[in-house]
Amino acid sequence: MATELTVVEAPSAYEQDTSLTPVNPGFVAADAVNGNSFRATGRELLLVDNPTGGPLNISVTSQPASRTGRSGDITTNPVAAGTVAAFQFFPRDGWESGGLISLLAASASLRLAVIRYPLQAAG
């Protein structure tokens, strides 16, 4: 069973406190054996940190999109050495299954974090 990632909530742009500090994404080592997953609302950003000296791959499993039937996994996407890659899943249709987005890292050296954006009021 995939290891579920903890999602970090980003502060709202409408917070009363204007001295908000940046969000600590809370990177954790990828589970290269069982894979990882996170709860999807359609407001998540997956961050993938590669602190190693060479590129490492990450794959994200897609699902058939309800309107188009399209599916297309992100397969063995290389994350360059010493960089952080970001993936967004808006909308979640075509990505989530059972409320989860599933991924598999080629190495436990990759570090993962998920940030969820708040719902914003129109105005």
C-alpha positions as CSV (number, residue, x, y, z in Angstrom):
1,M,0.0,0.0,0.0
2,A,1.3,3.5,-0.9
3,T,2.6,5.7,1.8
4,E,0.3,8.7,2.1
5,L,1.9,12.1,2.2
6,T,0.9,14.8,4.6
7,V,-0.6,17.8,2.8
8,V,0.5,21.3,4.1
9,E,-2.2,23.9,3.9
10,A,-1.0,27.3,2.5
11,P,-2.3,30.4,4.2
12,S,-5.1,32.3,2.6
13,A,-4.3,35.5,0.7
14,Y,-7.1,37.1,2.8
15,E,-5.5,36.5,6.2
16,Q,-5.7,39.4,8.6
17,D,-2.1,39.0,9.6
18,T,0.1,40.6,6.9
19,S,3.3,39.3,8.4
20,L,2.8,35.7,7.4
21,T,5.9,33.6,7.1
22,P,6.5,31.3,4.1
23,V,5.0,27.8,4.3
24,N,7.4,25.1,5.2
25,P,6.6,22.4,2.7
26,G,7.7,19.5,5.0
27,F,9.7,17.4,2.5
28,V,9.8,13.7,3.3
29,A,11.8,10.9,1.6
30,A,9.9,9.1,-1.2
31,D,8.7,5.5,-0.7
32,A,10.5,4.0,-3.7
33,V,9.1,0.5,-2.9
34,N,5.4,1.1,-2.2
35,G,4.9,4.5,-3.8
36,N,3.2,7.5,-2.3
37,S,-0.2,9.1,-2.6
38,F,-2.0,12.2,-1.3
39,R,-5.6,13.3,-0.9
40,A,-6.8,15.3,-3.9
41,T,-9.1,18.3,-3.8
42,G,-7.8,19.9,-7.1
43,R,-5.8,22.6,-5.2
44,E,-2.6,20.7,-4.6
45,L,1.0,21.3,-5.8
46,L,3.4,18.4,-5.6
47,L,7.0,19.4,-5.0
48,V,9.8,17.0,-5.8
49,D,13.3,17.8,-4.5
50,N,16.3,16.0,-5.9
51,P,19.3,16.8,-3.7
52,T,21.5,14.1,-5.3
53,G,24.3,14.5,-7.9
54,G,22.3,13.0,-10.8
55,P,18.8,13.0,-12.3
56,L,16.1,10.8,-10.7
57,N,12.8,9.8,-12.1
58,I,9.2,10.2,-10.8
59,S,6.0,8.7,-12.3
60,V,2.4,9.8,-11.6
61,T,-0.5,7.5,-12.4
62,S,-3.3,9.0,-14.4
63,Q,-6.9,7.8,-14.7
64,P,-9.3,8.1,-17.6
65,A,-10.8,11.6,-17.6
66,S,-14.6,11.5,-17.2
67,R,-15.3,13.9,-20.2
68,T,-12.7,12.8,-22.6
69,G,-11.5,9.3,-21.5
70,R,-7.9,10.7,-21.8
71,S,-5.3,9.1,-19.6
72,G,-1.6,9.6,-19.8
73,D,0.7,8.8,-16.9
74,I,3.6,11.0,-16.2
75,T,6.2,8.3,-16.7
76,T,9.7,8.4,-15.6
77,N,9.9,12.2,-15.6
78,P,13.5,13.1,-14.7
79,V,14.0,15.6,-12.0
80,A,17.5,17.2,-12.5
81,A,20.1,17.0,-9.8
82,G,20.0,19.8,-7.3
83,T,16.6,21.0,-8.4
84,V,13.0,21.1,-7.2
85,A,10.2,20.2,-9.7
86,A,6.6,21.2,-9.3
87,F,3.5,19.3,-10.6
88,Q,0.0,20.6,-10.4
89,F,-3.2,18.5,-10.7
90,F,-5.9,21.0,-11.5
91,P,-8.5,19.8,-12.2
92,R,-8.1,16.4,-10.5
93,D,-10.3,14.7,-13.1
94,G,-7.9,12.3,-15.0
95,W,-5.5,12.1,-12.0
96,E,-7.3,11.1,-8.8
97,S,-8.7,7.7,-8.1
98,G,-10.7,7.1,-4.9
99,G,-9.8,10.6,-3.8
100,L,-6.0,9.9,-4.1
101,I,-3.3,10.9,-6.5
102,S,-0.6,8.1,-6.8
103,L,3.0,8.4,-7.6
104,L,6.2,6.3,-7.6
105,A,9.7,7.7,-7.2
106,A,12.7,5.8,-8.7
107,S,14.7,6.5,-5.5
108,A,14.1,7.2,-1.8
109,S,16.6,10.0,-2.3
110,L,13.8,12.1,-3.9
111,R,12.1,14.2,-1.3
112,L,8.4,15.0,-1.7
113,A,6.0,17.7,-0.3
114,V,2.4,18.6,-1.1
115,I,1.0,22.1,-0.6
116,R,-2.7,22.7,-0.8
117,Y,-3.9,26.1,-1.8
118,P,-6.9,27.5,0.1
119,L,-10.3,28.3,-1.5
120,Q,-10.3,31.9,-2.4
121,A,-13.3,34.2,-2.2
122,A,-14.1,36.0,-5.4
123,G,-13.7,39.8,-5.2
